């Protein structure tokens, strides 16, 4: 190889190596810059995540508090609409227990008072222990065998299972638990449902309270005012003049003919 060719080869090689070195340095710088950018972004994200986590936690607390207050207010409002104002206080005359409308959305008043809890436990003017109720409703010869489950446990009898569904005589339907007069035969009609139905009750005979036992189907429960026993439910699809259908369990009732 001539000296000029060797010089040219050396120069070319040096240029190539310098180019590689420059590229390598640029690549390292680029990688360093990229790492710094990623690190800065991660730190920024960490700050945002901490802030968002705190904000979300506060939002959840506010949402939970608002939902709880809304549920309390809804229940209180429902009771206020269903239970007449004359039933809002408890007196010696036997009026219904204080409604849950006494509840407010304030945390310190979130829980029901003693009288509301009595209503929740189905403790009326005529009150017995659970064992006494079981014995009373099981041993009576003229009481339906399913009476205890209906009156004290809010069970529902099968449609068409009660002989009172087809009862046509004139008389009065009384509570099977405490014999409180509830309905007159004059207001009984054939609703076609399979349960004894009435379009009105006797004065001051029943208590009506919200029933949320089926979450997607809020109903109005009808109870005997004297013992708070479960009778059935009322619906706004009855005949005139009230437009209400009191759909009762026959096991919760006794029929007393007029000539007795």
BASE-791463 format. One record per residue (C-alpha): residue number from 1; x, y, z; residue in three letters. Coordinates in Angstrom, 1 decimal, padded with zeros to 4 digits. Example, Ala and Ser with C-alpha at 12.3 -4.5 7.8 and 13.67 -1.06 7.14 Angstrom:
% residues 2
(site 1, (012.3, -004.5, 007.8), "ALA")
(site 2, (013.7, -001.1, 007.1), "SER")
//
This chain:
% residues 260
(site 1, (000.0, 000.0, 000.0), "UNK")
(site 2, (001.4, 003.5, -000.9), "UNK")
(site 3, (002.0, 006.1, 001.7), "UNK")
(site 4, (-000.8, 008.3, 000.3), "UNK")
(site 5, (-003.3, 005.5, 000.4), "UNK")
(site 6, (-002.3, 004.7, 003.9), "UNK")
(site 7, (-002.8, 008.3, 004.9), "UNK")
(site 8, (-006.2, 008.4, 003.3), "UNK")
(site 9, (-007.3, 005.2, 005.0), "UNK")
(site 10, (-006.1, 006.5, 008.4), "UNK")
(site 11, (-008.0, 009.8, 007.9), "UNK")
(site 12, (-011.1, 008.0, 006.8), "UNK")
(site 13, (-010.9, 005.6, 009.8), "UNK")
(site 14, (-010.4, 008.5, 012.2), "UNK")
(site 15, (-013.4, 010.4, 010.8), "UNK")
(site 16, (-015.5, 007.3, 011.0), "UNK")
(site 17, (-014.5, 006.6, 014.6), "UNK")
(site 18, (-015.1, 010.3, 015.5), "UNK")
(site 19, (-018.5, 010.1, 014.0), "UNK")
(site 20, (-019.3, 006.9, 016.0), "UNK")
(site 21, (-018.0, 008.5, 019.1), "UNK")
(site 22, (-020.1, 011.7, 018.5), "UNK")
(site 23, (-023.2, 009.5, 017.8), "UNK")
(site 24, (-022.6, 007.5, 021.0), "UNK")
(site 25, (-022.2, 010.7, 023.0), "UNK")
(site 26, (-025.4, 012.1, 021.5), "UNK")
(site 27, (-027.2, 008.9, 022.2), "UNK")
(site 28, (-026.1, 008.9, 025.8), "UNK")
(site 29, (-027.2, 012.5, 026.1), "UNK")
(site 30, (-030.5, 011.7, 024.6), "UNK")
(site 31, (-031.0, 008.7, 026.9), "UNK")
(site 32, (-030.0, 010.9, 029.9), "UNK")
(site 33, (-032.5, 013.6, 028.8), "UNK")
(site 34, (-035.2, 011.0, 028.3), "UNK")
(site 35, (-034.5, 009.5, 031.7), "UNK")
(site 36, (-034.7, 012.9, 033.3), "UNK")
(site 37, (-038.0, 013.7, 031.5), "UNK")
(site 38, (-039.5, 010.4, 032.5), "UNK")
(site 39, (-038.4, 010.8, 036.1), "UNK")
(site 40, (-039.8, 014.3, 036.2), "UNK")
(site 41, (-043.1, 013.1, 034.7), "UNK")
(site 42, (-043.3, 010.3, 037.3), "UNK")
(site 43, (-042.7, 012.7, 040.1), "UNK")
(site 44, (-045.4, 015.0, 038.7), "UNK")
(site 45, (-047.8, 012.0, 038.3), "UNK")
(site 46, (-047.1, 011.0, 041.9), "UNK")
(site 47, (-048.0, 014.5, 043.1), "UNK")
(site 48, (-051.2, 014.4, 041.0), "UNK")
(site 49, (-052.1, 010.9, 042.2), "UNK")
(site 50, (-051.7, 011.9, 045.8), "UNK")
(site 51, (-053.8, 015.0, 045.3), "UNK")
(site 52, (-056.4, 013.1, 043.3), "UNK")
(site 53, (-056.5, 010.3, 045.9), "UNK")
(site 54, (-057.2, 012.8, 048.6), "UNK")
(site 55, (-059.8, 014.6, 046.5), "UNK")
(site 56, (-061.5, 011.3, 045.6), "UNK")
(site 57, (-061.5, 010.3, 049.3), "UNK")
(site 58, (-063.1, 013.5, 050.2), "UNK")
(site 59, (-065.6, 013.2, 047.4), "UNK")
(site 60, (-066.5, 009.7, 048.5), "UNK")
(site 61, (-067.1, 010.9, 052.1), "UNK")
(site 62, (-069.3, 013.7, 050.9), "UNK")
(site 63, (-071.2, 011.4, 048.6), "UNK")
(site 64, (-071.7, 008.8, 051.3), "UNK")
(site 65, (-072.9, 011.5, 053.7), "UNK")
(site 66, (-075.3, 013.0, 051.1), "UNK")
(site 67, (-076.7, 009.5, 050.2), "UNK")
(site 68, (-077.3, 008.7, 053.9), "UNK")
(site 69, (-079.0, 012.0, 054.5), "UNK")
(site 70, (-081.1, 011.5, 051.4), "UNK")
(site 71, (-082.2, 008.0, 052.5), "UNK")
(site 72, (-083.1, 009.3, 055.9), "UNK")
(site 73, (-085.1, 012.2, 054.5), "UNK")
(site 74, (-086.8, 010.0, 052.0), "UNK")
(site 75, (-088.0, 007.6, 054.7), "UNK")
(site 76, (-089.1, 010.4, 056.9), "UNK")
(site 77, (-090.9, 012.1, 054.1), "UNK")
(site 78, (-092.7, 008.8, 053.2), "UNK")
(site 79, (-093.8, 008.3, 056.8), "UNK")
(site 80, (-095.0, 011.9, 056.9), "UNK")
(site 81, (-097.1, 011.3, 053.8), "UNK")
(site 82, (-098.5, 007.9, 054.8), "UNK")
(site 83, (-099.2, 008.4, 058.5), "UNK")
(site 84, (-101.9, 011.1, 059.2), "UNK")
(site 85, (-100.9, 013.9, 061.4), "UNK")
(site 86, (-103.3, 012.7, 064.1), "UNK")
(site 87, (-101.1, 009.6, 064.3), "UNK")
(site 88, (-097.8, 011.5, 064.9), "UNK")
(site 89, (-098.1, 011.5, 068.7), "UNK")
(site 90, (-098.7, 008.7, 071.2), "UNK")
(site 91, (-101.4, 009.2, 073.8), "UNK")
(site 92, (-103.5, 007.2, 076.1), "UNK")
(site 93, (-106.3, 007.2, 073.5), "UNK")
(site 94, (-104.3, 004.7, 071.5), "UNK")
(site 95, (-103.1, 006.9, 068.6), "UNK")
(site 96, (-100.1, 005.5, 066.7), "UNK")
(site 97, (-096.5, 005.9, 067.7), "UNK")
(site 98, (-094.5, 008.9, 066.7), "UNK")
(site 99, (-093.5, 008.7, 063.0), "UNK")
(site 100, (-090.0, 008.5, 061.8), "UNK")
(site 101, (-090.4, 012.0, 060.4), "UNK")
(site 102, (-088.9, 013.2, 063.7), "UNK")
(site 103, (-085.6, 012.1, 062.2), "UNK")
(site 104, (-083.5, 014.7, 060.6), "UNK")
(site 105, (-080.4, 014.7, 058.4), "UNK")
(site 106, (-078.3, 015.9, 061.3), "UNK")
(site 107, (-075.9, 013.2, 062.5), "UNK")
(site 108, (-076.9, 013.6, 066.1), "UNK")
(site 109, (-080.5, 012.9, 065.2), "UNK")
(site 110, (-079.9, 010.1, 062.7), "UNK")
(site 111, (-081.4, 007.3, 064.8), "UNK")
(site 112, (-085.0, 006.7, 065.6), "UNK")
(site 113, (-086.5, 007.7, 068.9), "UNK")
(site 114, (-087.9, 005.2, 071.4), "UNK")
(site 115, (-091.5, 005.4, 070.1), "UNK")
(site 116, (-090.4, 004.9, 066.6), "UNK")
(site 117, (-088.5, 001.9, 067.7), "UNK")
(site 118, (-091.6, 000.5, 069.4), "UNK")
(site 119, (-093.4, 000.8, 066.1), "UNK")
(site 120, (-090.5, -000.9, 064.4), "UNK")
(site 121, (-090.8, -003.8, 066.9), "UNK")
(site 122, (-094.6, -003.9, 066.4), "UNK")
(site 123, (-095.3, -003.0, 070.0), "UNK")
(site 124, (-098.8, -001.5, 070.2), "UNK")
(site 125, (-101.2, -000.5, 073.0), "UNK")
(site 126, (-101.9, -004.2, 073.3), "UNK")
(site 127, (-098.5, -005.8, 073.6), "UNK")
(site 128, (-097.2, -009.3, 074.3), "UNK")
(site 129, (-093.9, -011.1, 074.2), "UNK")
(site 130, (-093.1, -013.1, 071.1), "UNK")
(site 131, (-093.7, -016.4, 073.0), "UNK")
(site 132, (-097.0, -015.1, 074.3), "UNK")
(site 133, (-098.1, -014.1, 070.8), "UNK")
(site 134, (-097.1, -017.5, 069.5), "UNK")
(site 135, (-099.1, -019.3, 072.2), "UNK")
(site 136, (-102.1, -017.0, 071.9), "UNK")
(site 137, (-102.3, -017.4, 068.1), "UNK")
(site 138, (-101.5, -021.1, 068.0), "UNK")
(site 139, (-104.0, -022.3, 070.7), "UNK")
(site 140, (-107.1, -020.4, 069.7), "UNK")
(site 141, (-109.6, -022.7, 068.0), "UNK")
(site 142, (-111.1, -020.0, 065.7), "UNK")
(site 143, (-107.7, -018.7, 064.6), "UNK")
(site 144, (-106.0, -019.5, 061.3), "UNK")
(site 145, (-102.9, -021.7, 061.8), "UNK")
(site 146, (-100.9, -019.2, 059.8), "UNK")
(site 147, (-102.0, -016.2, 061.9), "UNK")
(site 148, (-098.8, -016.0, 063.9), "UNK")
(site 149, (-096.6, -015.9, 060.8), "UNK")
(site 150, (-098.8, -013.2, 059.2), "UNK")
(site 151, (-099.5, -010.9, 062.2), "UNK")
(site 152, (-096.1, -011.1, 064.0), "UNK")
(site 153, (-093.7, -011.9, 061.1), "UNK")
(site 154, (-095.3, -010.1, 058.3), "UNK")
(site 155, (-095.7, -013.2, 056.2), "UNK")
(site 156, (-098.2, -013.4, 053.2), "UNK")
(site 157, (-100.7, -016.2, 052.8), "UNK")
(site 158, (-101.2, -017.9, 049.5), "UNK")
(site 159, (-104.0, -016.2, 047.4), "UNK")
(site 160, (-107.4, -018.0, 047.5), "UNK")
(site 161, (-106.3, -019.8, 050.7), "UNK")
(site 162, (-108.5, -018.0, 053.1), "UNK")
(site 163, (-112.3, -018.7, 053.4), "UNK")
(site 164, (-112.8, -015.0, 054.2), "UNK")
(site 165, (-112.0, -014.2, 050.6), "UNK")
(site 166, (-115.5, -015.5, 049.6), "UNK")
(site 167, (-117.2, -014.4, 052.8), "UNK")
(site 168, (-120.5, -012.7, 051.8), "UNK")
(site 169, (-122.3, -012.2, 055.1), "UNK")
(site 170, (-122.9, -008.9, 056.9), "UNK")
(site 171, (-120.7, -008.2, 059.8), "UNK")
(site 172, (-117.3, -006.9, 061.0), "UNK")
(site 173, (-113.8, -008.1, 060.4), "UNK")
(site 174, (-111.6, -007.9, 063.5), "UNK")
(site 175, (-107.9, -008.4, 064.2), "UNK")
(site 176, (-107.2, -012.1, 064.9), "UNK")
(site 177, (-104.6, -011.0, 067.4), "UNK")
(site 178, (-106.4, -008.5, 069.6), "UNK")
(site 179, (-110.0, -008.5, 068.3), "UNK")
(site 180, (-109.8, -004.8, 067.4), "UNK")
(site 181, (-112.6, -004.0, 064.9), "UNK")
(site 182, (-110.9, -003.2, 061.5), "UNK")
(site 183, (-113.3, -003.4, 058.5), "UNK")
(site 184, (-117.0, -003.5, 057.9), "UNK")
(site 185, (-118.5, -005.9, 055.4), "UNK")
(site 186, (-120.1, -002.9, 053.7), "UNK")
(site 187, (-116.6, -001.9, 052.3), "UNK")
(site 188, (-115.6, -005.4, 051.2), "UNK")
(site 189, (-115.5, -006.1, 047.5), "UNK")
(site 190, (-114.1, -008.7, 045.1), "UNK")
(site 191, (-110.8, -007.4, 043.9), "UNK")
(site 192, (-110.0, -010.5, 041.9), "UNK")
(site 193, (-106.6, -010.8, 043.7), "UNK")
(site 194, (-107.3, -013.8, 045.9), "UNK")
(site 195, (-107.1, -011.9, 049.1), "UNK")
(site 196, (-109.9, -010.3, 051.1), "UNK")
(site 197, (-110.1, -006.6, 050.0), "UNK")
(site 198, (-111.8, -003.5, 051.3), "UNK")
(site 199, (-112.0, 000.1, 050.0), "UNK")
(site 200, (-112.0, 001.6, 053.5), "UNK")
(site 201, (-111.3, 000.7, 057.2), "UNK")
(site 202, (-113.2, 001.6, 060.3), "UNK")
(site 203, (-112.3, 004.9, 062.0), "UNK")
(site 204, (-108.9, 004.8, 063.8), "UNK")
(site 205, (-108.6, 001.1, 063.2), "UNK")
(site 206, (-105.4, 000.8, 061.3), "UNK")
(site 207, (-101.9, 002.2, 061.1), "UNK")
(site 208, (-100.2, 002.6, 057.7), "UNK")
(site 209, (-096.4, 002.7, 057.4), "UNK")
(site 210, (-093.9, 002.5, 054.6), "UNK")
(site 211, (-092.7, -001.0, 053.7), "UNK")
(site 212, (-089.3, -001.3, 052.0), "UNK")
(site 213, (-088.9, -005.0, 052.4), "UNK")
(site 214, (-088.9, -005.3, 048.6), "UNK")
(site 215, (-086.3, -002.7, 047.6), "UNK")
(site 216, (-087.5, -002.1, 044.0), "UNK")
(site 217, (-091.2, -002.1, 045.1), "UNK")
(site 218, (-092.0, 000.4, 047.9), "UNK")
(site 219, (-095.4, -000.4, 049.5), "UNK")
(site 220, (-097.6, 000.8, 052.3), "UNK")
(site 221, (-098.1, -001.7, 055.0), "UNK")
(site 222, (-101.4, -001.8, 056.9), "UNK")
(site 223, (-101.3, -002.8, 060.6), "UNK")
(site 224, (-103.8, -003.2, 063.4), "UNK")
(site 225, (-103.6, 000.0, 065.3), "UNK")
(site 226, (-104.1, -001.6, 068.7), "UNK")
(site 227, (-101.4, -004.4, 068.5), "UNK")
(site 228, (-099.4, -003.3, 065.5), "UNK")
(site 229, (-100.0, -006.7, 063.9), "UNK")
(site 230, (-099.4, -007.0, 060.1), "UNK")
(site 231, (-102.6, -007.2, 058.2), "UNK")
(site 232, (-101.5, -006.7, 054.6), "UNK")
(site 233, (-100.9, -003.7, 052.3), "UNK")
(site 234, (-102.8, -000.9, 050.7), "UNK")
(site 235, (-102.7, 000.2, 047.1), "UNK")
(site 236, (-104.1, 003.1, 045.2), "UNK")
(site 237, (-106.1, 001.1, 042.7), "UNK")
(site 238, (-109.3, 000.6, 044.6), "UNK")
(site 239, (-112.9, 001.6, 043.8), "UNK")
(site 240, (-114.6, 004.8, 044.7), "UNK")
(site 241, (-115.1, 006.6, 046.9), "UNK")
(site 242, (-111.6, 006.2, 048.4), "UNK")
(site 243, (-109.7, 004.8, 045.5), "UNK")
(site 244, (-107.7, 002.6, 048.0), "UNK")
(site 245, (-107.5, -001.2, 048.0), "UNK")
(site 246, (-106.8, -002.6, 051.4), "UNK")
(site 247, (-105.5, -006.1, 050.4), "UNK")
(site 248, (-105.6, -008.1, 053.6), "UNK")
(site 249, (-104.4, -011.5, 054.7), "UNK")
(site 250, (-107.4, -013.6, 055.8), "UNK")
(site 251, (-105.3, -015.3, 058.4), "UNK")
(site 252, (-104.9, -011.9, 060.2), "UNK")
(site 253, (-108.6, -011.4, 060.4), "UNK")
(site 254, (-111.7, -012.9, 062.1), "UNK")
(site 255, (-115.2, -012.4, 060.9), "UNK")
(site 256, (-117.9, -011.6, 063.4), "UNK")
(site 257, (-121.4, -011.8, 061.8), "UNK")
(site 258, (-123.8, -009.0, 062.6), "UNK")
(site 259, (-126.4, -011.3, 064.3), "UNK")
(site 260, (-123.8, -012.5, 066.9), "UNK")
//
